[in-house]
Amino acid sequence: MTTQPAEQETFAGMPTPLYSGSPSRLMAWLDCPRRYRMQYLDRPRPAARPQRAHTSVGIATHNVLRDFWDLPPEQRTPAGVAELVRTSWIDVGFRDPEQSAAWRMRVREVVTDYLRTSDRERQPVGIERSVSLKTEQVAITGRIDRLDDRDGELVVVDYKTGRQVPTDDDARTSLPLALYAVACARMFRRPCRRVELHHVPTGTVAAHEHTEESLERKVAEAESIASDLRRADADYAEVGVESARFAPRPSALCSWCDFRAHCPEGQAQGPEKSDWAGLEPYASTDRRDS
């Protein structure tokens, strides 16, 4: 008697499972299929380069803005921010101790200035809140930096700390922000259409007010990407790194890629950026950055 494989016995006739992932996973595929493969599929995963300074600054800034709202109201002061920066600081990727110290002071200043414009008495609905969204095709899970209540409607807030100041068009086209808005509306059963990108160094707020139709288009976009990923993941499971679905997508991002050492096409795009190249010019001593 022929015995059918257990997988066929278990799944024959059952609906196709939802594709599970995060917005970051979807965006990694769009940026570069090879980087996606190395980051999410290869096991053991290829060694990534050490963390850069701008990543350390970004993580520390996010952690301070997270922990600030756990402080008692009377400690939500510049001194309270300074202590959070001190305890949250990540001294990795900087050129030297002097550059690290200068950036720690800068982060303390910009976070303090940013929070001066916030209503420190109004507690956000969520801080680094995990949210999830299910459709007939996908199950998306992610974490939002902040969720506000503005006159009964929810607003998704994402912090940005890099050199580039985001625009309203960046907020409008952001797939993760739109998915978070849909997820929050369903989870809290309250309207959530406004998404904002807060550039902490400048205090700039880029925003977009979605419609039901624009949110539906973003969900459809996520489902389309997930459909591609489902096929790519299945192909990888069958043939591994020989799959033709994971061709590199060379671009200016290659100079910053954590997996550049494993990609000849990426290395051909130009020299690798230094550990501190992503920092904004801070002082005359920083002009040596490249």
Backbone as CSV, one residue per row, in Angstrom:
resi,resn,N_x,N_y,N_z,CA_x,CA_y,CA_z,C_x,C_y,C_z
1,MET,0.851,-1.204,0.000,0.000,0.000,0.000,0.876,1.239,0.000
2,THR,0.539,2.215,-0.846,1.308,3.457,-0.920,0.813,4.442,0.127
3,THR,1.761,4.981,0.874,1.421,5.952,1.920,1.693,7.358,1.412
4,GLN,0.713,8.219,1.499,0.880,9.606,1.079,1.711,10.368,2.113
5,PRO,2.510,11.351,1.680,3.274,12.165,2.622,2.348,12.806,3.641
6,ALA,2.875,12.946,4.868,2.065,13.514,5.960,1.564,14.896,5.611
7,GLU,2.398,15.675,4.881,1.983,17.042,4.563,0.744,17.028,3.682
8,GLN,0.694,16.082,2.721,-0.479,16.003,1.841,-1.698,15.549,2.620
9,GLU,-1.520,14.612,3.541,-2.639,14.140,4.334,-3.200,15.264,5.206
10,THR,-2.301,16.110,5.707,-2.726,17.160,6.630,-3.392,18.320,5.918
11,PHE,-2.858,18.696,4.748,-3.287,19.942,4.132,-4.146,19.761,2.889
12,ALA,-4.347,18.532,2.431,-5.171,18.340,1.241,-6.565,18.901,1.453
13,GLY,-6.998,19.778,0.536,-8.337,20.332,0.598,-8.491,21.510,1.536
14,MET,-7.438,21.831,2.290,-7.536,22.960,3.216,-7.221,24.258,2.485
15,PRO,-7.760,25.376,2.973,-7.463,26.654,2.325,-5.993,27.014,2.488
16,THR,-5.495,27.834,1.585,-4.103,28.279,1.651,-3.891,29.122,2.906
17,PRO,-2.889,28.804,3.708,-2.644,29.591,4.918,-2.354,31.053,4.575
18,LEU,-2.673,31.924,5.498,-2.346,33.334,5.313,-0.834,33.501,5.272
19,TYR,-0.386,34.449,4.462,1.040,34.766,4.466,1.311,35.697,5.641
20,SER,2.171,35.271,6.551,2.462,36.053,7.754,3.766,36.811,7.579
21,GLY,3.752,38.069,7.976,4.965,38.869,7.875,4.765,40.225,8.501
22,SER,5.752,41.052,8.364,5.727,42.413,8.888,5.869,43.393,7.739
23,PRO,5.512,44.653,7.948,5.767,45.642,6.906,7.241,45.717,6.529
24,SER,8.131,45.540,7.504,9.570,45.577,7.209,9.957,44.460,6.252
25,ARG,9.351,43.301,6.428,9.649,42.172,5.542,9.192,42.479,4.117
26,LEU,8.012,43.048,3.985,7.508,43.402,2.658,8.413,44.431,1.987
27,MET,8.835,45.432,2.754,9.656,46.492,2.181,11.055,45.996,1.835
28,ALA,11.578,45.033,2.603,12.898,44.479,2.300,12.894,43.810,0.932
29,TRP,11.799,43.129,0.603,11.678,42.485,-0.707,11.691,43.522,-1.825
30,LEU,10.992,44.629,-1.622,10.958,45.663,-2.653,12.329,46.315,-2.833
31,ASP,13.058,46.491,-1.733,14.378,47.121,-1.822,15.363,46.247,-2.582
32,CYS,15.427,44.953,-2.220,16.391,44.065,-2.867,16.077,42.622,-2.519
33,PRO,15.664,41.811,-3.493,15.354,40.402,-3.215,16.518,39.625,-2.600
34,ARG,17.750,39.950,-3.000,18.883,39.213,-2.416,19.041,39.544,-0.940
35,ARG,18.934,40.811,-0.595,19.030,41.172,0.821,17.888,40.535,1.608
36,TYR,16.702,40.503,1.008,15.575,39.836,1.663,15.916,38.383,1.949
37,ARG,16.474,37.700,0.958,16.805,36.290,1.143,17.809,36.100,2.275
38,MET,18.860,36.913,2.284,19.886,36.757,3.310,19.356,37.106,4.698
39,GLN,18.468,38.089,4.752,17.962,38.535,6.045,16.899,37.607,6.616
40,TYR,16.027,37.074,5.760,14.857,36.349,6.253,14.858,34.836,5.975
41,LEU,15.622,34.377,4.984,15.515,32.974,4.595,16.774,32.162,4.862
42,ASP,17.932,32.712,4.569,19.162,31.940,4.703,19.400,31.523,6.156
43,ARG,19.693,30.240,6.354,20.034,29.714,7.676,21.207,28.751,7.543
44,PRO,22.324,29.048,8.201,22.512,30.200,9.087,22.534,31.502,8.291
45,ARG,22.092,32.558,8.924,22.041,33.839,8.239,23.452,34.384,8.062
46,PRO,23.762,34.908,6.874,25.093,35.503,6.672,25.364,36.592,7.699
47,ALA,26.617,36.697,8.094,26.986,37.687,9.107,26.737,39.094,8.576
48,ALA,26.039,39.898,9.357,25.798,41.303,9.005,26.939,42.152,9.536
49,ARG,27.145,43.287,8.900,28.208,44.186,9.346,27.852,44.773,10.719
50,PRO,28.840,45.279,11.450,28.550,45.908,12.749,27.616,47.103,12.595
51,GLN,26.924,47.413,13.659,25.958,48.517,13.659,26.647,49.851,13.423
52,ARG,26.020,50.678,12.604,26.541,52.017,12.332,26.071,53.013,13.390
53,ALA,26.768,54.157,13.424,26.479,55.163,14.444,25.075,55.732,14.300
54,HIS,24.617,55.967,13.060,23.291,56.575,12.917,22.199,55.631,13.401
55,THR,22.451,54.305,13.304,21.491,53.351,13.860,21.479,53.427,15.380
56,SER,22.651,53.561,15.981,22.729,53.715,17.438,21.977,54.960,17.889
57,VAL,22.151,56.063,17.154,21.444,57.305,17.484,19.934,57.102,17.358
58,GLY,19.508,56.443,16.293,18.076,56.231,16.082,17.451,55.371,17.160
59,ILE,18.125,54.273,17.521,17.587,53.386,18.556,17.516,54.100,19.889
60,ALA,18.593,54.812,20.249,18.604,55.522,21.529,17.500,56.576,21.579
61,THR,17.314,57.309,20.479,16.276,58.333,20.438,14.898,57.716,20.601
62,HIS,14.637,56.635,19.891,13.342,55.951,20.025,13.126,55.455,21.451
63,ASN,14.171,54.926,22.069,14.023,54.414,23.429,13.712,55.536,24.425
64,VAL,14.348,56.689,24.237,14.070,57.826,25.118,12.626,58.285,24.944
65,LEU,12.169,58.393,23.696,10.797,58.828,23.440,9.775,57.797,23.907
66,ARG,10.173,56.552,23.974,9.302,55.514,24.550,9.230,55.646,26.068
67,ASP,10.401,55.730,26.700,10.447,55.700,28.162,9.981,57.009,28.793
68,PHE,10.009,58.094,28.016,9.563,59.385,28.541,8.142,59.302,29.071
69,TRP,7.282,58.575,28.371,5.871,58.531,28.755,5.621,57.622,29.946
70,ASP,6.650,56.879,30.376,6.537,56.084,31.600,6.930,56.887,32.835
71,LEU,7.511,58.073,32.619,7.900,58.915,33.752,6.668,59.529,34.406
72,PRO,6.696,59.736,35.720,5.629,60.517,36.355,5.605,61.917,35.751
73,PRO,4.448,62.542,35.668,4.362,63.875,35.042,5.365,64.882,35.576
74,GLU,5.644,64.840,36.888,6.565,65.821,37.458,8.018,65.591,37.024
75,GLN,8.312,64.403,36.451,9.671,64.122,35.976,9.804,64.283,34.465
76,ARG,8.758,64.710,33.808,8.813,64.927,32.366,9.389,66.311,32.098
77,THR,10.662,66.438,32.391,11.392,67.697,32.342,12.672,67.502,31.536
78,PRO,13.364,68.610,31.199,14.659,68.455,30.525,15.635,67.589,31.314
79,ALA,15.615,67.691,32.637,16.497,66.852,33.446,16.110,65.380,33.320
80,GLY,14.803,65.123,33.255,14.348,63.750,33.070,14.780,63.193,31.723
81,VAL,14.696,64.021,30.680,15.145,63.599,29.357,16.645,63.326,29.369
82,ALA,17.416,64.203,30.012,18.868,64.021,30.070,19.234,62.690,30.709
83,GLU,18.523,62.313,31.762,18.809,61.045,32.429,18.427,59.866,31.529
84,LEU,17.330,59.984,30.808,16.940,58.911,29.894,17.961,58.744,28.771
85,VAL,18.472,59.860,28.248,19.490,59.781,27.201,20.748,59.109,27.746
86,ARG,21.130,59.471,28.969,22.334,58.888,29.574,22.209,57.373,29.703
87,THR,21.064,56.916,30.182,20.894,55.481,30.413,20.561,54.707,29.139
88,SER,20.102,55.396,28.099,19.710,54.728,26.856,20.802,54.752,25.791
89,TRP,21.866,55.492,26.048,22.848,55.729,24.996,23.517,54.432,24.553
90,ILE,23.758,54.330,23.235,24.409,53.164,22.642,25.705,53.637,21.993
91,ASP,26.809,53.300,22.585,28.108,53.807,22.134,28.724,52.845,21.124
92,VAL,28.079,52.735,19.963,28.522,51.797,18.928,28.536,52.502,17.579
93,GLY,29.623,52.356,16.838,29.699,52.844,15.466,30.300,54.225,15.300
94,PHE,30.582,54.916,16.373,31.116,56.274,16.281,32.612,56.241,15.989
95,ARG,33.101,57.326,15.423,34.512,57.406,15.061,35.412,57.357,16.288
96,ASP,34.998,58.034,17.351,35.811,58.101,18.556,34.921,58.538,19.714
97,PRO,35.418,58.482,20.950,34.597,58.874,22.101,34.098,60.312,22.027
98,GLU,34.890,61.194,21.420,34.466,62.588,21.319,33.232,62.734,20.435
99,GLN,33.214,62.024,19.323,32.043,62.088,18.442,30.816,61.504,19.134
100,SER,30.997,60.408,19.862,29.886,59.807,20.591,29.334,60.772,21.634
101,ALA,30.206,61.419,22.382,29.770,62.358,23.420,29.032,63.545,22.808
102,ALA,29.546,64.033,21.666,28.891,65.161,21.005,27.484,64.782,20.549
103,TRP,27.324,63.580,20.033,26.012,63.161,19.568,25.066,62.829,20.714
104,ARG,25.609,62.381,21.814,24.744,62.164,22.979,24.174,63.494,23.455
105,MET,24.993,64.543,23.459,24.494,65.874,23.828,23.484,66.366,22.795
106,ARG,23.756,66.112,21.527,22.832,66.559,20.470,21.476,65.883,20.621
107,VAL,21.477,64.580,20.862,20.213,63.865,21.031,19.443,64.424,22.217
108,ARG,20.140,64.706,23.298,19.465,65.281,24.461,18.802,66.610,24.100
109,GLU,19.489,67.425,23.314,18.940,68.730,22.935,17.748,68.597,22.000
110,VAL,17.878,67.758,20.965,16.797,67.692,19.976,15.559,67.004,20.557
111,VAL,15.745,66.001,21.413,14.588,65.347,22.022,13.896,66.303,22.980
112,THR,14.670,67.060,23.743,14.076,68.041,24.648,13.273,69.077,23.864
113,ASP,13.850,69.595,22.768,13.149,70.584,21.954,11.887,69.983,21.339
114,TYR,11.989,68.740,20.868,10.825,68.088,20.263,9.700,67.935,21.285
115,LEU,10.034,67.535,22.488,9.006,67.288,23.499,8.401,68.582,24.042
116,ARG,9.098,69.693,23.866,8.517,70.971,24.306,7.223,71.273,23.565
117,THR,7.097,70.759,22.350,5.897,71.022,21.551,4.805,69.990,21.804
118,SER,5.069,69.011,22.673,4.090,67.961,22.958,3.284,68.303,24.206
119,ASP,2.072,67.814,24.242,1.247,67.940,25.439,1.656,66.829,26.396
120,ARG,2.517,67.168,27.331,3.094,66.153,28.211,2.105,65.648,29.244
121,GLU,0.941,66.258,29.299,-0.101,65.800,30.216,-1.037,64.791,29.555
122,ARG,-0.989,64.721,28.227,-1.892,63.826,27.503,-1.148,62.540,27.152
123,GLN,-1.481,61.477,27.825,-0.823,60.195,27.601,-1.252,59.609,26.256
124,PRO,-0.295,59.182,25.428,-0.673,58.533,24.170,-1.477,57.260,24.425
125,VAL,-2.262,56.863,23.423,-3.027,55.615,23.522,-2.078,54.422,23.550
126,GLY,-0.986,54.526,22.824,-0.020,53.436,22.778,1.371,53.947,22.485
127,ILE,2.374,53.286,23.069,3.779,53.582,22.813,4.448,52.273,22.418
128,GLU,5.074,52.270,21.234,5.653,51.043,20.687,4.648,49.899,20.814
129,ARG,3.470,50.164,20.327,2.351,49.231,20.419,2.397,48.241,19.250
130,SER,2.325,46.964,19.586,2.223,45.933,18.542,0.790,45.886,18.024
131,VAL,0.652,45.857,16.711,-0.668,45.802,16.089,-0.643,44.724,15.016
132,SER,-1.813,44.222,14.672,-1.894,43.176,13.656,-3.092,43.413,12.760
133,LEU,-2.970,42.915,11.554,-3.992,43.082,10.530,-4.111,41.783,9.756
134,LYS,-5.332,41.273,9.636,-5.578,40.076,8.855,-6.568,40.375,7.735
135,THR,-6.248,39.844,6.560,-7.184,39.875,5.441,-7.381,38.425,4.994
136,GLU,-8.024,38.230,3.873,-8.200,36.870,3.378,-6.895,36.274,2.875
137,GLN,-5.857,37.106,2.719,-4.605,36.612,2.151,-3.400,36.765,3.075
138,VAL,-3.394,37.775,3.934,-2.187,38.062,4.712,-2.512,38.257,6.186
139,ALA,-1.483,38.056,6.995,-1.525,38.403,8.418,-0.297,39.252,8.687
140,ILE,-0.508,40.551,8.857,0.578,41.508,9.026,0.665,41.921,10.492
141,THR,1.868,41.853,11.043,2.106,42.268,12.415,3.267,43.255,12.440
142,GLY,3.097,44.335,13.180,4.156,45.324,13.291,4.027,46.105,14.574
143,ARG,4.919,47.052,14.740,4.919,47.854,15.968,5.030,49.324,15.605
144,ILE,4.125,50.131,16.151,4.112,51.564,15.853,4.783,52.322,16.989
145,ASP,5.435,53.430,16.629,6.140,54.216,17.640,5.177,54.845,18.643
146,ARG,4.096,55.431,18.110,3.161,56.114,19.018,1.781,56.161,18.382
147,LEU,0.776,56.042,19.211,-0.611,56.134,18.764,-1.310,57.183,19.610
148,ASP,-1.790,58.250,18.962,-2.427,59.365,19.662,-3.937,59.314,19.514
149,ASP,-4.588,59.959,20.457,-6.031,60.211,20.378,-6.205,61.698,20.117
150,ARG,-6.751,62.030,18.953,-6.986,63.432,18.595,-8.483,63.618,18.360
151,ASP,-9.150,64.151,19.364,-10.589,64.433,19.247,-11.377,63.186,18.865
152,GLY,-11.032,62.070,19.490,-11.779,60.840,19.275,-11.294,59.976,18.132
153,GLU,-10.371,60.499,17.324,-9.812,59.704,16.238,-8.361,59.358,16.545
154,LEU,-7.935,58.197,16.092,-6.573,57.735,16.334,-5.639,58.248,15.244
155,VAL,-4.403,58.554,15.643,-3.391,59.036,14.717,-2.126,58.205,14.905
156,VAL,-1.606,57.663,13.818,-0.373,56.883,13.858,0.815,57.824,13.708
157,VAL,1.761,57.734,14.650,2.950,58.584,14.654,4.191,57.711,14.531
158,ASP,5.043,58.069,13.579,6.303,57.348,13.388,7.442,58.355,13.517
159,TYR,8.444,58.039,14.365,9.581,58.933,14.573,10.644,58.695,13.508
160,LYS,11.229,59.786,13.017,12.346,59.718,12.089,13.520,60.516,12.665
161,THR,14.732,59.980,12.505,15.894,60.630,13.112,17.035,60.860,12.125
162,GLY,16.848,60.507,10.864,17.931,60.607,9.893,18.119,62.000,9.335
163,ARG,19.043,62.101,8.372,19.355,63.401,7.782,18.224,63.920,6.906
164,GLN,17.530,63.018,6.227,16.487,63.436,5.292,15.204,63.790,6.039
165,VAL,14.701,64.980,5.789,13.455,65.426,6.412,12.286,64.898,5.590
166,PRO,11.395,64.106,6.178,10.284,63.529,5.410,9.289,64.590,4.964
167,THR,8.589,64.286,3.889,7.590,65.195,3.330,6.200,64.592,3.492
168,ASP,5.195,65.413,3.225,3.825,64.904,3.257,3.638,63.766,2.254
169,ASP,4.367,63.831,1.141,4.261,62.759,0.147,4.848,61.460,0.693
170,ASP,5.881,61.561,1.515,6.426,60.363,2.156,5.379,59.724,3.070
171,ALA,4.654,60.554,3.792,3.596,60.026,4.658,2.469,59.415,3.838
172,ARG,2.141,60.040,2.725,1.048,59.553,1.875,1.375,58.198,1.272
173,THR,2.618,58.005,0.840,2.973,56.791,0.116,3.460,55.665,1.028
174,SER,3.659,55.937,2.300,4.202,54.924,3.208,3.247,53.740,3.355
175,LEU,3.696,52.567,2.934,2.886,51.360,3.098,2.761,50.955,4.569
176,PRO,3.858,50.931,5.344,3.712,50.548,6.755,2.734,51.432,7.517
177,LEU,2.801,52.752,7.329,1.907,53.641,8.075,0.448,53.356,7.739
178,ALA,0.163,53.132,6.475,-1.221,52.843,6.080,-1.703,51.534,6.692
179,LEU,-0.852,50.515,6.678,-1.244,49.236,7.276,-1.467,49.377,8.775
180,TYR,-0.631,50.175,9.429,-0.826,50.404,10.865,-2.154,51.115,11.129
181,ALA,-2.508,52.052,10.262,-3.768,52.771,10.442,-4.956,51.813,10.331
182,VAL,-4.911,50.941,9.344,-5.996,49.970,9.172,-6.056,49.040,10.382
183,ALA,-4.887,48.571,10.828,-4.845,47.665,11.974,-5.394,48.332,13.231
184,CYS,-5.013,49.580,13.481,-5.482,50.284,14.679,-6.986,50.509,14.634
185,ALA,-7.497,50.874,13.465,-8.937,51.093,13.345,-9.711,49.828,13.667
186,ARG,-9.216,48.694,13.216,-9.911,47.432,13.470,-9.755,46.990,14.924
187,MET,-8.551,47.154,15.470,-8.309,46.686,16.827,-9.045,47.517,17.872
188,PHE,-9.065,48.842,17.671,-9.675,49.738,18.652,-11.111,50.105,18.298
189,ARG,-11.534,49.729,17.072,-12.889,50.045,16.597,-13.166,51.539,16.665
190,ARG,-12.179,52.280,16.191,-12.281,53.737,16.147,-11.655,54.214,14.845
191,PRO,-12.087,55.369,14.343,-11.498,55.868,13.099,-9.998,56.089,13.244
192,CYS,-9.231,55.716,12.224,-7.791,55.956,12.205,-7.386,56.144,10.750
193,ARG,-7.286,57.392,10.357,-6.963,57.684,8.963,-5.733,58.577,8.819
194,ARG,-5.395,59.308,9.862,-4.262,60.229,9.775,-2.971,59.524,10.194
195,VAL,-1.929,59.702,9.369,-0.604,59.160,9.680,0.401,60.306,9.645
196,GLU,1.397,60.251,10.539,2.360,61.336,10.649,3.782,60.796,10.781
197,LEU,4.711,61.482,10.125,6.139,61.232,10.270,6.739,62.414,11.023
198,HIS,7.225,62.174,12.229,7.802,63.230,13.062,9.325,63.176,12.949
199,HIS,9.903,64.195,12.323,11.363,64.265,12.215,11.895,64.943,13.471
200,VAL,12.403,64.133,14.376,12.766,64.631,15.707,13.841,65.723,15.646
201,PRO,14.896,65.602,14.820,15.935,66.643,14.830,15.439,68.035,14.458
202,THR,14.423,68.120,13.596,13.942,69.432,13.164,12.556,69.769,13.725
203,GLY,11.890,68.801,14.323,10.531,69.041,14.799,9.502,69.086,13.693
204,THR,9.894,68.752,12.470,8.988,68.773,11.325,8.005,67.607,11.404
205,VAL,6.749,67.885,11.049,5.725,66.847,11.009,5.185,66.751,9.583
206,ALA,5.394,65.602,8.965,4.812,65.320,7.652,3.588,64.446,7.869
207,ALA,2.474,64.797,7.241,1.218,64.097,7.549,0.403,63.834,6.301
208,HIS,-0.477,62.847,6.429,-1.434,62.560,5.365,-2.721,62.030,5.982
209,GLU,-3.827,62.475,5.432,-5.142,62.024,5.864,-5.663,61.041,4.810
210,HIS,-5.653,59.762,5.150,-6.115,58.744,4.219,-7.644,58.759,4.105
211,THR,-8.111,58.189,3.015,-9.538,57.898,2.847,-9.699,56.386,2.944
212,GLU,-10.927,55.933,3.034,-11.159,54.491,3.048,-10.639,53.860,1.762
213,GLU,-10.801,54.580,0.655,-10.355,54.045,-0.632,-8.834,53.946,-0.688
214,SER,-8.133,54.960,-0.191,-6.669,54.912,-0.252,-6.115,53.837,0.671
215,LEU,-6.764,53.610,1.800,-6.330,52.539,2.691,-6.576,51.168,2.061
216,GLU,-7.689,51.033,1.376,-7.972,49.769,0.683,-6.910,49.495,-0.387
217,ARG,-6.468,50.545,-1.073,-5.419,50.360,-2.084,-4.111,49.906,-1.442
218,LYS,-3.809,50.436,-0.271,-2.572,50.046,0.412,-2.647,48.596,0.887
219,VAL,-3.794,48.176,1.367,-3.950,46.775,1.764,-3.784,45.868,0.548
220,ALA,-4.363,46.263,-0.577,-4.219,45.477,-1.810,-2.754,45.429,-2.246
221,GLU,-2.029,46.521,-2.063,-0.605,46.545,-2.394,0.160,45.547,-1.525
222,ALA,-0.149,45.519,-0.230,0.504,44.570,0.672,0.192,43.136,0.263
223,GLU,-1.047,42.880,-0.109,-1.417,41.528,-0.540,-0.685,41.128,-1.814
224,SER,-0.479,42.071,-2.718,0.241,41.781,-3.957,1.698,41.431,-3.666
225,ILE,2.328,42.200,-2.791,3.721,41.903,-2.420,3.796,40.547,-1.730
226,ALA,2.860,40.283,-0.824,2.853,39.003,-0.115,2.673,37.836,-1.079
227,SER,1.905,38.037,-2.141,1.733,36.982,-3.141,3.060,36.661,-3.817
228,ASP,3.826,37.700,-4.136,5.159,37.483,-4.705,6.065,36.758,-3.712
229,LEU,5.973,37.156,-2.460,6.819,36.552,-1.442,6.456,35.091,-1.199
230,ARG,5.189,34.788,-1.266,4.770,33.396,-1.077,5.434,32.496,-2.135
231,ARG,5.433,32.966,-3.374,6.062,32.183,-4.447,7.573,32.117,-4.280
232,ALA,8.169,33.257,-3.891,9.621,33.279,-3.713,10.048,32.387,-2.557
233,ASP,9.333,32.453,-1.446,9.676,31.617,-0.286,9.552,30.140,-0.626
234,ALA,8.501,29.777,-1.372,8.305,28.382,-1.759,9.425,27.914,-2.686
235,ASP,9.834,28.780,-3.595,10.916,28.433,-4.508,12.219,28.247,-3.741
236,TYR,12.454,29.082,-2.751,13.661,28.956,-1.933,13.642,27.634,-1.165
237,ALA,12.480,27.272,-0.641,12.372,26.013,0.101,12.690,24.821,-0.790
238,GLU,12.455,24.973,-2.110,12.673,23.861,-3.033,14.101,23.821,-3.561
239,VAL,14.648,24.977,-3.956,15.964,24.975,-4.609,17.023,25.772,-3.858
240,GLY,16.655,26.482,-2.814,17.628,27.208,-2.014,18.179,28.435,-2.716
241,VAL,19.456,28.740,-2.454,20.061,29.978,-2.959,20.188,29.979,-4.478
242,GLU,19.983,28.855,-5.117,20.054,28.803,-6.577,18.800,29.383,-7.232
243,SER,17.788,29.688,-6.454,16.560,30.249,-7.017,16.852,31.557,-7.740
244,ALA,16.281,31.700,-8.928,16.478,32.915,-9.719,15.616,34.074,-9.228
245,ARG,14.772,33.831,-8.245,13.867,34.883,-7.761,14.583,35.920,-6.888
246,PHE,15.816,35.652,-6.503,16.482,36.515,-5.528,17.666,37.254,-6.142
247,ALA,17.482,37.705,-7.368,18.529,38.496,-8.019,18.700,39.818,-7.267
248,PRO,19.920,40.325,-7.191,20.129,41.597,-6.491,19.512,42.749,-7.253
249,ARG,19.223,43.812,-6.533,18.694,45.023,-7.138,19.653,46.172,-6.797
250,PRO,20.779,46.258,-7.521,21.805,47.245,-7.174,21.260,48.671,-7.211
251,SER,21.672,49.454,-6.231,21.247,50.855,-6.140,22.192,51.571,-5.183
252,ALA,21.888,52.837,-4.925,22.694,53.607,-3.969,22.634,53.008,-2.567
253,LEU,21.582,52.222,-2.294,21.452,51.602,-0.973,22.550,50.575,-0.712
254,CYS,23.190,50.089,-1.765,24.209,49.050,-1.583,25.369,49.525,-0.713
255,SER,25.677,50.809,-0.764,26.781,51.328,0.047,26.483,51.262,1.537
256,TRP,25.198,51.079,1.873,24.782,51.036,3.270,24.343,49.644,3.718
257,CYS,24.291,48.685,2.805,23.692,47.389,3.087,24.496,46.608,4.123
258,ASP,23.783,46.020,5.079,24.430,45.231,6.124,25.010,43.931,5.588
259,PHE,24.559,43.497,4.400,25.021,42.233,3.838,25.885,42.447,2.596
260,ARG,26.407,43.628,2.440,27.215,43.988,1.277,28.401,43.040,1.079
261,ALA,29.013,42.572,2.159,30.195,41.711,2.061,29.905,40.406,1.344
262,HIS,28.617,40.034,1.242,28.230,38.768,0.620,27.651,38.969,-0.781
263,CYS,27.803,40.163,-1.332,27.148,40.483,-2.602,28.111,41.222,-3.531
264,PRO,28.711,40.544,-4.502,29.629,41.217,-5.432,28.973,42.357,-6.204
265,GLU,27.728,42.181,-6.599,27.038,43.252,-7.342,26.887,44.500,-6.481
266,GLY,26.619,44.312,-5.204,26.507,45.461,-4.297,27.837,46.148,-4.106
267,GLN,28.909,45.373,-3.984,30.232,45.954,-3.805,30.651,46.770,-5.022
268,ALA,30.150,46.385,-6.190,30.511,47.091,-7.421,29.851,48.462,-7.534
269,GLN,28.914,48.761,-6.651,28.201,50.036,-6.724,28.999,51.210,-6.159
270,GLY,30.150,50.915,-5.575,30.961,51.996,-5.021,31.449,51.627,-3.641
271,PRO,32.257,52.491,-3.045,32.835,52.182,-1.726,31.771,52.116,-0.635
272,GLU,32.041,51.301,0.344,31.146,51.180,1.494,31.223,52.439,2.340
273,LYS,30.093,52.839,2.899,30.050,54.009,3.770,30.700,53.680,5.118
274,SER,31.332,54.674,5.713,31.939,54.488,7.025,30.864,54.285,8.086
275,ASP,31.278,53.838,9.249,30.329,53.573,10.327,29.573,54.827,10.740
276,TRP,30.150,55.987,10.566,29.522,57.233,11.027,29.059,58.134,9.881
277,ALA,29.067,57.616,8.647,28.726,58.448,7.495,27.273,58.901,7.505
278,GLY,26.406,58.173,8.198,24.994,58.533,8.199,24.620,59.636,9.162
279,LEU,25.597,60.142,9.914,25.313,61.216,10.859,25.281,62.553,10.133
280,GLU,24.445,63.443,10.610,24.456,64.799,10.086,25.760,65.481,10.494
281,PRO,26.272,66.422,9.692,27.424,67.198,10.143,27.093,67.880,11.468
282,TYR,27.945,67.658,12.452,27.669,68.206,13.786,28.647,69.299,14.184
283,ALA,29.911,69.093,13.861,30.930,70.072,14.217,32.033,69.973,13.173
284,SER,32.974,70.894,13.230,34.018,70.927,12.229,34.812,69.628,12.190
285,THR,34.942,68.958,13.329,35.688,67.703,13.373,34.993,66.600,12.611
286,ASP,33.677,66.754,12.336,32.929,65.725,11.637,33.102,65.796,10.128
287,ARG,33.805,66.797,9.631,33.926,66.959,8.191,34.833,65.907,7.564
288,ARG,35.466,65.096,8.399,36.272,64.013,7.873,35.410,62.827,7.470
289,ASP,34.115,62.862,7.806,33.239,61.735,7.510,33.178,61.492,6.010
290,SER,33.032,60.233,5.637,32.908,59.893,4.213,31.995,58.712,4.057
